[in-house]
Amino acid sequence: MRTVFSLILSVALLSASGAFAQKIAPEGPKGFDQPTAGIAHGKIDSIAYPSKTVGTVRKALVYTPPGYSKKQKYPVLYLLHGIGGDEKEWLKGGHPEVILDNLYAQGKLKPMLVVMPNGRALKDDRAVGNIYSPEKVAGFANFEQDLLTDLIPYIEKTYKPLTTRENRAIAGLSMGGGQSLDFGLGNLDKFAWVGGFSSAPNTKMPEVLVPDPARAKKLLKLLWISCGDADGLLGISQRTHDYLYQHNVPHVYYIEPGGHDFKVWKNGLYMFSQFLFKPVDVASLPTYTVLGAPAATNVRNAKYPQLLPDNRAVFRLKAPDAQRVQIDLVRKYDLTKDAEGYWTATTDTLSEGLHYYSLLLDGLPVADPASDTFYGMGRMASGIEVPSRNGAYYAPRDVPRGAVRQQRYYSKVTNSWRQLFVYTPPGYDASAPTKYPVLYLLHGGGEDETGWAKQGKADLILDNLLADKKAKPMLIVMLDGNMGGPGGLAGFGDATLKKFEDELKQTVLPLVESTYRVAPGAQNRALAGLSMGGIQTLYAGLHNTDMFQYLGVFSSGYFANSPQLSDPQFAFMKANTSTINTNLKQLWLSMGGPTDIAYANNKVMRAKMDEMGLKYAYSEYPGGHTWPVWRHDLYLFAQKLF
């Protein structure tokens, strides 16, 4: 059977719910931007206001809603244009008066004024000449002062609108989107509603936009970020969303099919305007989008799988000859097939971290060609990374970078060629006389030596720790803990664990210490591992406290219900408690909370350690038996070493 995979762009409409005056559709319906006969219309006024900031009289347009009355006070939306436009750009390209008139006719808008200014605060504010010149670009930054000290006071004096921050919104497209985010988020005492449509590179970095996430969360009524999926500026919106997500600031991240054009911006105005000056159901905000963002684990240029803002995943692939297609993501999801042979499914909300998965094509498990692959299920499998709100410590940063080196070697213990990976800290090659302590770091069952280097992001964690001066420079040796032999529980028997100990002592340590600049002695060696690697750490580490002074056991513990495996190890601990306590500087045990599958084993083991007086430190981090937990374990454990 011939099966062809290819990835295409598709629209995944989401339903939304919330406590609104009416349900807001996930995108503008057909005709939302076309004139409708027989409805009431708003009015466009052209105004001129004195600007002390610029030293001249400046122009703006004001849309007043149908039935506007000078006896009534209205909230105000300030709507900004792009780098090549002026106060008439929205009127010419987007016809906001048509969009808003239609919404008023349908009873979907709170009556408001819409002010469309010229966002280029210069005496010659025309969009002529080199619009990208430093002087012209600087005019957009200067507009913040003009807006706050000249335009807003003029509007409030002339139209007498509602003047509290809760009744003032700002939004814009492209350069105006950047201005809206910069000015709105930079002046939360003035604006409670902020929207950026396809925001341009003038948008400040997220940590500058929102330096105090708690304050932004408290003061913002709505923060809206939208962009077309084919827009070259999508990365600006993505980085802002990532930061807001990480810092738990509620917002809409709305991606739709399209580029950098009014098709996208009109839909942005249509959606954004319906939220304004009404109660907002914050919990529903992640459901407002058309498309998701490609997962960070996708291969280059792959659109799918996508992650929606609420961390559901959308899978789409082409397999016209397949009879049944599923995603095996622990739970199996059936994909539905369209007339062109494309299969699509949307998962439930996924937990944070890396999830291994396979495609099942008529029952055959295969890796997704659109995703990066990982050795993680006892074979190569696809993976999808769901961002973590607490993942800043392993996020790429502009700090000095270490290197991960691949080292092949022949092992006389296994009589085979093997490999390991070595992280060397920043400056290793330039610091010839310096010798470094070493952390030997072990993976879990079904994984291999690539686990910590790839899934675990060990290099990013250490680079960031070193940049923040929270850890001492060290080497990290990530070795292969798979020793062959029997599987299942038998694989954790004394013979297999002893074989790993021999591999570590007879092959790996001599290789590392003869190849790299390593500081000698037990005080400069640490051993740690997760799950299966945790048991290997317990065995090889506790049997060799004269060689390792630091042991880290992540999500592991001797088997509570297998006396034939655990009793000899507990007997050894009891007989050698004094030596272990004397030799070790750190025996650090950690678990992924009560949902960790090794939690019961670890609890029983700690109780036995307590009985025999064996000293240890214990930590929990919620998340279960997952990579977010183990990354955090490395983050904490590395700070305790050497």
SEDOLO-969766 format. One record per residue: x, y, z of N, C-alpha, C in turn. Coordinates in pm, whole numbers, plus 50000, padded with zeros to 5 digits. Layout:
REM SEDOLO-969766
XYZXYZXYZ;...
This chain:
REM SEDOLO-969766
500854988150000500005000050000500885012450000;500575022049919501335034549911500685044750002;501475050450093500995060950183501855073250164;501235084650133501965096950109501655106750221;502705112250280502525122350385502825135950327;501995145350355502325159350326501525168050421;502045179750445501415188750541500845200750469;499635204750503499025216250440498415225150546;498065236850504497415246450593495915243350599;495345243550718493915241550730493355250850836;492065252450834491395261050932490655252251031;490965253851158490315246251264489485255851348;488205256551318487345265951391487065260651530;487175269451626486945265751765485665272051814;484985265051903483825271151967484285278752090;483575288752126483945296852242482735297952335;483025299352461481945301252558482365311752657;481405317852722481765327952821480585336752855;480775344752957479695353453006479705366652933;479375366352804479295378452725477825381852700;477605394252655476245398152618475735389152506;476635384452421476305374752317477545366652288;477365355252225478475346552191479255352552075;480555353652091481385359351984481895348251896;481655349151768482105338951674483615338751668;484215327351628485665326551625486305333951508;485525338751414486045347151306484865354051238;485205364351160484155371751093483405363350991;482075363550992481305355950893481385362650756;481015355550656481025361050521480155373650517;480715384250459479995396750446480095406150563;480885402650666480975411350783481575424950749;482335425650639482995438050601482345444450478;481115439950443480405445350328479215453850373;478945464850302477815473550340476495465850342;475655469050438474355462750451473275473350434;472355470550347471275480150320470275480450436;469705492250458468615493450551469005493850697;470275496350727470685497350868471145511650897;471205515051024471685528251063473205528951048;473705540851020475135542550996475725552551094;476975550151128477725559851205478235570851114;479025579751170479505591351096481005592851116;481685597151010483125599751016483345614951020;483985619751127484365633851137485865635251113;486245645951048487655649451034487945660751133;488945658751217489255668851319490705673651302;490985685151358492345690551364492585694951508;493685690451565493955693651705495365699451719;495545708751812496875714551832497775704851909;498975702651856499915693651920501115701351971;501225702552102502415708752160503635699652141;503395686752134504495677252116505205679651984;504435681651878505005683251744505195698051710;504405706551769504485720851738503715724551614;502615717451590501795720251473500375715351500;499475718151404498115712951412498085699851335;497525689351398497535675951339496105671351312;495985661551222494675656651179494395642851235;493105640051249492635626751289491205625151240;490735612751235489355609751202488665603951325;487385607051340486605601851452485325595451399;485125582751431483885575851397482965576751518;481775582451495480745582651600479675572351563;479165564751660478285553451631476905557951585;476135549051524474755552251488473985557051610;473225567651592472435572951703473255580951803;474455585051763475335592651852474625604951906;474795607252036474185618852101475235625952185;475285639052172476235646852253475855646752401;474645642552430474215641952570474685629152639;475215619852560475655606952616477175606452618;477725599852718479165597852726479515583852674;480565583052594480955570552530482395566752567;482685553852570484085549752578484765552152443;486095551252439486855554752318487865543852283;487895540252155488945531752098489835540252009;491145540352036492115546951949492685536351856;492495538351724492805528251624493925533351533;495065526351534496285531351471496615523951342;497285531151252497615525951118499025520151115;499455516150994500785510250975501815520250926;503025515150898504155523950868503975531650737;503215526350644503025533150517501745540950506;501005542150618499715548750612499665561650692;498455566650706498185578550787496805576850848;496205587950891494905586950958493805581250868;494055580850736493025575950643493245561250603;494315555050651494625541350604493515531550639;493045531750764491965522750800490715525350716;490425538050692489235541750616489325536550472;490515537750413490695533550274490785518450259;491525512150348491785497850329490885488550408;490385493250523489625484350609488175487650626;487795499750594486405504350609485835500350745;486445505350853485925501750985484495506251007;484115517150938482735521950957481725511450910;482075503750805481185493250757481125481750857;482295477450902482355466350999481585469951126;481795481951176481165485951301479665488351284;479275494451171477845496351145477115482851148;477705472751082477075459551078476965453551218;478015455051297477985449751433476945456851519;476825470051504475795477251579474415472451539;474225470151409472905465651361472555452051419;473565443951449473345430551505473335430751658;473495442551716473485443551861474695437651929;475845437551862477035430951914478095440451969;477845453551964478835463052009478305471852121;479195475252211478915485952307479165499052234;478265508552231478505521152159479795527852205;480615532052108481915537952139482315547652030;483225556652064483905564851965485145557451918;485495559251791486725553351738487545564651677;488715567151733489585577951687490725571951606;490875576651481491935571951391492915583351366;494015583851440494965594851427496065591851326;496905601651303498155599451229499215596151333;499725583851328500665579151429502095583151404;502325591551304503675596251272503795610551326;504325612051447504315625051514505485633551467;505335639051348506335647851287505615659751226;506325670751207505695682251142505265678751001;506115671350930505715666050800505355651350822;504095648950851503685635450889503095627550772;503385631950649502885624750533503685611850511;503025601850455503685589150424504345590250288;505375598450279506095600750153507585598750177;508315597450067509765595750078510105582150136;511235581550202511675569050265510975567350398;509885559650396509085558150518509805550050625;510905543450586511675535450681512895542850735;513025555550701514175563150750514115564450901;515275565750968515275566951115514385578251165;514355589451093513525600751136512055597151131;511645590451021510225586851009509835576551115;510715566651135510425556351235510355562451375;511255571951402511245578651533509945586051557;509315590651449508035597651462506955588951523;507035575751497506035566651554506235565151705;507475565251749507735564851893507315578051959;507565589351889507185602451942505685603851961;504915595751887503465597051894502905593752032;503645586052112503155582952247502895595852325;503845605152317503685617852388502545625952329;502465626252196501395633752129500025628052166;499935614752169498675608252203498235611652345;499165610552438498785612052579498555626552621;499365635552566499285649452614498525658952523;498285654552398497615663552304496295657752251;496345645952192495155640652126494075636552226;494425628452326493405623952422492745635752493;493515645652542492845657352603491925664652507;492315665452378491465672252281490145664552262;490245651352248489035643152231488135644652353;488715644552470487905645152591487285658952611;487945669252562487365682752570486265684752466;486475679052347485565681452235484335672352238;484565659252263483475649552255482925645752393;483645649352497483225646552635482875631852655;483815622852623483565608552644483805604652789;483625591952817484025586352945485555586652952;486095590353066487525593353071488345584053160;487735574053221488515564853303489255554853214;490295548953268491085539253192490235527353147;489235523853228488365512753191487535515753067;487455528353029486675532452911487565537452798;488825532652798489755536852693490505524552640;490485522952508491145511652441492075516852334;493085508752301493995512152193494315499452115;494325500551982494635489251897495195494551766;495895486051694496445490451567496985479051486;497315481951360497845472051268499315474751240;500095464051230501505464751192502285474551282;502805485551226503515495351308502585500651418;501315502551383500345506951482500055496251586;500205483351547500065472651645501175473151747;502405475951698503515477551790503325489551881;502845500651822502555512451905501515509352011;500475502151972499395499152066499895490952184;500715480852155501255472752263502225481052348;503085488652282504065496852355503375507252443;502445514752382501815525752454500765520852554;499975510852511498925505852599499485498952722;500425489452699500995482252811501945490852892;502485501152829503355510352900502605520952978;501295521652959500475531753028499175525453076;499315515553162498125508553211497245517353299;497765528853338496915538453408496015546153313;496275544453182495485551553080494615542052997;495055529552978494355520152890494115506952962;492905501852949492575488753006492355478252897;492255482752773491985473852659493075476352555;493825465752518494975467452429494945456552322;495135460652195495125450952086496225453551985;496945443251948497965444251845497665434751731;497415440151611497145431951494498425431551408;499015419851392500235418251310501315428151353;501565428851481502465438951535503855437951473;504425449651444505675450851370506885450551464;508115450751406509325450051490509525461951583;508735472651568508835483351668508285479151805;507625467451809507115462151935508275459352030;508185464552150509245462352247509315447552287;510475443452338510615429852386509615427352499;509135414952511508065412252609508395416252752;509645413952793509985417252931510005432252955;510115440052846510015454552857508545458852849;507795452252762506355455052752505635452552884;505945441252945505225437053066506255433753174;506885443753232507905441053334507315435953465;506035439153487505355434953609504095427253571;504235414053542503075406253498501895406553594;502175406653723501075406653820500245419453808;500915430753787500185443353772499375443353642;499995438353535499275437753407498045428853419;498205417653485497085408453503495955415053581;496305423353677495315430053760494595441153685;495325448753603494765460853544494145458653406;494625449253330494105447453195492715441253196;491835447253117490535441053091490655430952978;491425434552875491645425452763492955429152694;493775418952667494965420352584494795410952466;494825416752347494555409252223495795409652134;496235398052088497355397051995496915387951881;496995393051759496575385051644497525386851527;497535376851439498445377351323498025366651223;498385368751098498185358650995499295348251002;498945335750972499935325050987501045325750882;500795332850770501815334150666502535347650673;502295355150780502915368250797504355366450844;505295372950775506685372150815506965378150951;506005385651006506165391751138505515383451248;505095371451216504405363051316505265360951440;506575360451422507465358051536507365368751643;507035381151604506875391851702505695388651794;504595384551733503415381051813503675368451895;504385358751835504635346151905505475348352031;506525356552018507385358552136506625365652248;505725374752209504925381752310503975372052378;503305363852297502415353752353503165344352446;504345339552403505105330152484505405335952622;505805348552624506125355052752504865356352839;503775360652778502525362352853502035349052907;502145338652826501745325252870502595320852988;503915322752974504825318553080504545325653211;504115338453202503855346253322502375346853358;501585338353292500175336553329499375349453322;499655357553218498875369753194497775366353093;496495366953130495415363353038495445371952912;495215365752798495205372952672494615363952565;494255370052453493865362652333495075362052241;495415349952194496435348452090495745342451970;495465350851873494575347351762495385346351633;495485334151579496185331851453495155327551350;495245333251231494305329751125495045328250992;494435321950894495095320950764495255334750702;496435337850653496625350650587498005356450607;498255367450539499535374150544499435387450616;500225396950568500285410250630499385419450549;498075418550573497125425650487495825428350561;494975435950492493725440150556492725428850575;492885418050503492005406650531492135402550677;493375401950723493645398350862493245409550957;493585421850922493365433051014491875436251030;491105434750921489655436950934489045426651028;489475414251015488955404051105489385406651249;490615411951265491075415651398490175426151461;489825436451384488935446851435487555441151465;487055432851376485735426851394485675419251527;486715411051553486735402951675486975411551799;488025419751795488455427551911487365437051959;486715443651864485735453951901484555448151979;484225435451956483075429452024483335426952173;484615426152210484945424152351484895437052431;485045448352364485355460752433484235465752523;484655470152641483805477252736482635468852786;482895455652794481925446052847482645436752945;481885429453025482535419153108483225408753021;484405404353063485185394752986485345381853066;485025370853004485235357653065486685353553038;487555356053133488985353753114489275339153080;488545329953140488805315753118488595311652973;487765318952901487465315152763488465320852663;489345329952705490205336852610491085327452527;491635316652585492475307752502491725300452392;490375300952393489625293852290489425302252164;489805315152169489555323752054490755323451961;490655315651858491645315151752491065307251637;491715308051523491345299651410492355288451394;493635292151398494715282451386495535282251513;496315271651528497305271051634498665274751579;499645274951667501025277651626501735264251607;502565263251503503345250751487504135247651614;504145235051653504865231151773506355233551755;507035236751864508475239351859509245226951817;508645215251833509305202751798509065198751653;508365206851575508165203851434509475204851357;509595197251248510735199051159510555212051082;511615216451020511615229350950510445230650853;509735241850863508645245750773507375237050786;507325228150882506125219950900505065227950974;503875228750918502775236250980502095228351091;502145215251080501475206551177502465196451232;502215191751356501125195051447501195209451498;500015214651534499905228051589499405227151734;499795237251811499285238551947498365250651955;497165248352003496215259252027496565265952159;496095278052182496455285252306496065277952434;495085269052428494705261552548495435248152555;496475246452471497355234652470496665222052419;495615223552340495175212252259496065211752134;496275199852084497115198151966496245194551846;496565200451731495865197551606496835190151515;496435178251472497235170151380496555169851244;497365170851139496815170251004497875164250912;497505154350837498435147950744497655142050628;498395138650524497755132950406498165118350391;497185109650389497405095450368496185089850295;496075092750165494835089650092494515074750083;495525066050095495275051750081495015044850215;495205051850325494985045750456493495044150483;493165033550554491775031050591491445036550729;492485036850815492285042250950493595048650995;493495060751050494665067751102494365072351244;495315069751331495195073951471496485080851516;496355088851622497505094051694497585086651826;498715080051851498925073151978499715082552069;498995089252159499575099252248499225095252391;499595082752425499135075552543497665071952521;496825082052507495465079552460495495079652308;494685071352246494605070952101493475080052052;493785088251952492805097051889492585092751745;491325091151707490995088151568490985100951486;491625100651370491595111851277490465109751177;489895120551129488835119751029489395123750893;488915117350791489435119050656488475127550573;489035137050494488205144850404488285139350263;487615145750171487525140750034488865140749962;489815148850007491125149749942492165140650006;491765132950105492695123550167493475129150283;493025140750336493685146550452492975142050580;493775137950677493265133150805493535143650912;492535146350996492665156851096492085152351231;492725156651339492185154351473492695165251566;491885168451665492285177751771492215170351904;493285170851981493335163552107492645171152219;492585164952333492245172152455493425181052493;493235189552593494345197652643495445188752697;496675191252652497815183152691498555189852807;499125181752892499945187053002501245192752947;501885201053026503125207452983504245197252967;505175200252877506335191752861506325183952732;507255174552720507435166752599506575154252602;505805152152495504975140252482505455132152362;505805119452387506105110352276504795106252210;504835104452078503635099552010504025092451881;503095084851829503265077951701502015079851618;502175079251488501035077751398500745062851384;499485059351386499075045551360498365045351226;499025039751127498455038750992497985024550972;496665022850977496085009450970496765000151070;497025005651189497594997851298499104997851307;499785002651203501255002751203501775015551267;502515014751379503065026851441504285032051365;504215044651325505325050951253505535064851311;506745070151289507045083751333506405093651236;506005104951290505415115751210506535123051136;506535123151003507615129950930507625145050950;506575150551010506525164951034507155168851168;507475158851250507965161751384509385156751404;510105163451493511375158151537511155144551604;512175136151602512065122951661513015121651780;512635112951873513375110951996513405096052027;514515091452082514525077752132513885078152269;512635073452277511915075652402510845065552434;510585056052349509605045652377510215031952349;511535031152372512265019252334512515018752186;512205029652118512405031151974512315045751940;512595049051815512425062851773510945066251764;510575077351822509185081751822509145096751798;508005101551755507815115851741507615122051878;507775135151884507555142152010506935155751985;506075159852077505495173252070505725179952205;506345191752201506665199152323505555209252352;504915207652467503915217152513504615226952607;504585239952577505345249552659504955249152806;505945251852889505715252353034505705266753082;504775269953168504745283353226505975285753314;506565274953363507725276153452509015271953384;509065273453252510205268553177511265278753144;511255290153210512235300653177513665296053203;513835287053297515195283053333515845274353224;515075268953131515695261853019515375268252883;514885280552885514645287752760515965292852704;516145292652572517365298252513517495312952548;518655316952594518935330752630520235335152566;520385348152552521605353752495522665354552604;523185342852637524235341652740525355333152680;526535333052742527615324352692527145309852686;527495303152578526975289752554528085279352567;527725268452631528605256952635528415248652509;528975236652509528895227852392528575213752437;527845206352352527585192252376528375184352272;529295176052319530205168652232529825153952231;529915148052115529625133752100530945125952110;530965115752192532175107852212531865093052188;532465087252086532325072952061533455065452131;533175053352174534205045452241533845030652233;534855022452253534625007952257534615003452402;533604996052440533474991152576533834976452584;534824973352670535174959252692534164952552784;533374960352854532334954652940531204949052856;530764956652756529664952052669530164945952539;531484946952514532074942052389531374948052267;531194961252273530514968052163530944982652158;530704988752042530915003152028529715010252088;530005020452166528965028252232529285043052216;528405051452266528665065752261528115072452386;528665083952417528125092452523528225106852477;527565115752549527595129952519528175137352639;528975147452611529625155052717529305169852699;528695175652801528505190152803529745196352863;530345205952790531445213852842530965228152859;531305234552969530745247752998531335258552909;530715270252904531265281352826532715284252867;533585286552767534975289752795535855277652817;535305265452803536105253352828537375252952742;537225255752613538375254752523539385265852545;538955276952602539865288252622540565287852757;540105278752845540655278552981541515266053000;542625265352926543455253352922543885247953058;544295256153155544745250353282543615245353372;542385249653345541285246953437540815232453427;540635226153543540045212953549538675213953614;537745205653568536345207253606535815194853678;534915196753774534185185453831533225179753728;532725167753755531895160853656530615155453720;529495157753654528225151353686527955140753581;527845128153623527475117153533525955115853543;525265117353430523805119153429523145108153346;522185101453406521585089453347520125091553307;519755085453197518395086153143517495075653206;516255074953157515275065453208515085053653115;514195044553154513895032853073513245036752942;513625029752835513085032752702513785044252634;514745050552704515505061752647516965057752637;517805066952591519225063952578520045076452608;521295076252569522225087152602521835100452540;520955100352440520505112952381519445119952466;518885112852566517735118152640518005131452707;519065132052788519335144652858519835155352763;520535151452657521055161352563519945167352478;518905159352452517845163852361516555166752437;515935156752494514685158952567514905167152694;516035165052760516255171052890516765185252889;517285189852773517785203552759518845206852864;519705197052892520705198752998521625210552971;522025212452845522945223352815522325236952840;521055238752803520375251552827520235254252976;519895243853052519735245453197521055250053259;522145243453222523435247053282523935260553233;523755263353104524175276553053523495287753130;522185286253151521445296753223521845297553369;522065286053433522515286153572523865292953586;524785289853494526115295853501526055310853474;525205314853380525075329153352524535336753473;523675330053550523095336253669523945333753794;525105327153775526025324153886525345316053996;524505306653954523815297954048524415283954055;525375281053970526025268053970527495269853936;528295259853974529715260253942529935253853805;530885258753728531185252553598531525237753616;530955229453534531155215053544530995208553407;531505196553394531195188053280529975179653316;529165176553217528065167053237528245155953134;528405143853183528575132253097527255124753092;526655123952973525365117452954525615104152883;525555093252959525945080252906524745071252884;524995060452812523965050652779523845040652892;522685040352956522475031053067521875017753025;521615015952895521035003452848522134992952838;522004982152916523074972252925522704958952861;521604958252789521204945552732520654936252839;520554923752808520084914152907518564913852914;518014908253021516554906453031515844919753047;514574919853004513764931853019512884930953142;511964940653154511054940953268511784942653398;511184937453507511794938853639513124931653648;513254920753570514524913353573515684922153530;515404932153449516454941253404517004949853515;516334949653632516804957453747517434948353852;517744936153812518384926753903519844930153926;520424923254023521794926154063522784924653948;522574914753863523544912253756523584923853656;522414928753619522364939753523522884952753585;522504955353710523004967353777524514966753797;525034954653827526474953153843527184955553709;526564951353601527164953653469527244968553440;526174976053478526224990553461527334996553547;527444991953671528494997053759529874994853697;530074982853639531354979953573531584989153454;530554991353376530685000253261531075014253305;530435018953412530725032253463532165033253515;532575023653597533875024453662535035020453572;534825010053493535935004553415536105010953278;535015016853225535095022353089534865037353085;533725041753139533345055753121534245065253199;534445062753329535275071953407536705073053352;537375061653323538735062953266538735070453132;537725068053048537665075052920537515090152941;536575094053025536325108253047537535114953110;538125108453208539205114853282540515115053204;540615106953100541805107553014541605116352891;540355119652862540035127452740539755142052771;539175144652885538755158152921539525162853044;539525175853066540235181553181539335180453304;539555169953381538685166353491539425168053623;538775174553718539325175653853539195162053922;540265157453990540255143854045539515143054178;539175130754218538645128154350537135127454359;536675120454462535235118754482534525131954502;535235141754560534615154754584534285162154455;534815157354344534575163454213533745154454121;533065144554180532215135654099530815135254159;529845135954070528435134254108527805124354012;526795117254058526065107553978524585109754001;523805110753895522365112853908521645106353792;520375103153812519605097253704518125097453734;517325095853631515875095853643515325081753622;514305078353696513595065753680514575054053682;514745046653572515715035853567517115040853606;517465052753556518765058453590518875061853737;517735063953805517755066253948518135053654024;517635042253980518005029654044519485026654019;519945029453896521365027553866522225036653955;521745048853979522465058154067522525052654209;521385047554259521375041854393522375030354404;522355021654305523215009754311524695013554298;525045019954186526455023154163526955033954257;526085043354295526505054154382526715049854525;525735042754582525845038754722526905027954742;527195020154638528265010254647529635016554630;529665029254591530955035554560531005049854613;530695051354740530725064954796532145070154813;533125061254794534505066054791534845072354658;533945071054558534175076654425533235088254393;532055088554455531055098954428530565104754561;530665117954575530175124354698528785130554682;528255130354559526935136354535526105126454452;524915123254501524015114254431522635120854417;522065120254297520735125554273519825114854216;518715112354282517785101754241516455108254208;516115108654078514925115654030513835105553996;512665106854056511495098454022511855083654023;512415079154133512865065254138512875060354281;513115047454295513205040954426513165026054407;513785018754496513755004254483512324999154492;512044988254422510684983554404510084978654536;508984984954575508364981654703507804967554705;507344962654591506664949654585507534938554526;508844940854520509754930754465510904928554563;510654920954669511704919054770512974913154713;512844904454610514024898254555514964908354490;514404919854450515224930554392515644940654497;514734943954590515004955054682515674950754812;515344939054863515864935254994517384934755001;518064929154899519534929254906520104943454907;519414952654838519914966554835519684973454970;518534970955031518284976855162519234970855267;519534958055252520474951655345521854958055332;522254961055207523554967655188523544981555252;522464989155230522365002555290522485001755442;521764992155502521754991055647523134987655701;523814978755630525144974555675526184985455657;525894995055567526905005155534526415019355560;525405020755647524815033955672525855043955719;526685040055810527685049355864528635054055756;529115044855674530035048655566529365057855465;528125054555428527395062755331527195076855386;526745077855510526515091055571527795099155581;528895092455610530165099455625530705104255491;530605095755390531235098855261530435108355174;529115107455181528295115555090528095129655143;528275139355056527905153155089526445155755055;525905148054960524515150354919523925137454863;522855132654926521995122354868520635128954852;520295132254730519125140854703518085132554628;516945130754689515835123254630514735132954590;514135130754473513045139654429511985131554358;510765136754366509645130154301508775140254230;508015135454132507095144154059505725144854122;505685145154255504425145854326503745132354334;502565131654397501865118954415501475112054284;501415119454172501045113054045502235106453977;503435107754033504615101153978504455086053996;504665078253891504435063753899505415056953995;506515063454027507475057754122507255062954264;506185070354288505975076954416505895066854532;505145056254512504975046354619506295039554651;507055035754549508345029454571509275038554650;509305051154611510185060654676509775062754822;508465063254846507965065354982508375053755073;508235041455023508645029755101510145030055126;510895033455022512355033955036512775044355139;512135056055138512505066555234512185062155378;511085054755393510735049855526511805040255578;512315031855492513365022455532514675029955560;514945040255477516145048455502516045055355638;514845060155671514635066855800514895057055915;514415044555900514595034556005516065031756031;516855031155924518275027955940519145040255966;518525052355962519275064555990520125069355874;519755065455754520505070055636520045084155599;520985093255588520655107355566520405110155418;519375118355392519055122455257518255135355262;518195142155148517305153655131516205149655034;515035155255051513885151354967513185163554911;512755162654785512075173654718510965168254630;509885175954617508805172554523508545184354431;508235181154307507855191154210506715185254129;505535191454128504365185154064504555183253915;504005172353865504085169953721504105155353683;504275146553782504275132353753505625127453702;505585116853626506795110253574507095115953436;507545128553433507635135853307508895144253300;509235148353177510445156253156510405169953223;509275176853233509315189453308509805187653451;509445176453514509905173653650511405171353650;511905163453557513325159753558514215171553517;513725179853427514475192053397514605200653522;513515201853595513535209753718514435203153822;514455189853826515365182853917516815186353886;517175186053759518545189553722518845204053759;517875212753736518035226953769518355228653918;517635221554004517885222754149519155215354192;519325203154142520445194854185521785200954145;521865206654024523125212453977523585223754068;522625230654129522995241754218523585236954351;523425224054383523925218654508525305212354495;525825211854373527035204054348528315212154364;529315205354418530715209754417530925222954492;
